[in-house]
């Protein structure tokens, strides 16, 4: 599998707030059960498993109902929504709505806008409509909205403001600068920092982290993607969270134990309370 080695365990448990165990298996061959066990060995004791399409959402529900340490998020990813035929999307969203009612589903997402992979105006409008639908579902179910935002900062805020900000919002793999961080924080969001914060060119992410209150930060892998330094370019897994958590503590100039405690408690708060 050529996966990176396990890092030194963290001194306090931390939660991977956004992971794709199914995609990790496809990319690296890392079995979900093994991925969960390896994560636990290094102090990553709980995982938020995110579905991006119907197959992924079904897997997320199954994983959350199989493993106590896992909860699920379900949605149609914005790029998937833009690619679907007009007759396909309503049927997919109807199934997402049914899954969203399951007790182990704590999040509606990832949903949002992506102007990087979807570039045509028709696709953008489909994404906006799907995003608005997911926001309404999060409001109706009382579950956390997990937002995918790629090259669409202003438009994401426009849709959120137009539809109404749900009680709990997580900005998945936060990718903005300090100004955008403040705008998200003003709307009550938690900001989740992933492997890219460790990449040398991304000083704007580190500036955003520095102005994020300690009680509003999360961390994630987005595994199998966005592997942190020093293993950038290789497959990611939840057990690599310690690299990102330690880097965040250094950027914040805070004690690692204090940062880990905050990351754990913030994840519980962001996703509706403890689980496992």
Secondary structure, DSSP 4 states (H G I P E B T S, - for coil): --PPPP-PPPSS-EEEEEE-HHHHHHHH---HHHHHHHHHHTTEEEEEEE-SSHHHHHHHHHHHHH-TTEEEEE---HHHHHHS-HHHHHHHHHHHHHHHTSTTEEEEEEEEEETTT--SHHHHHHHHHHHHHHHHHHHHHTPEEEEEEES-HHHHHHHHHHH---S-EEETT----HHHHHHHHHTT-EEEE-GGGGSTT-HHHHHHHHHS-GGGEEE---BTSSPPTTSTTSPP-GGGHHHHHHHHHHHHT--HHHHHHHHHHHHHHHTTS---
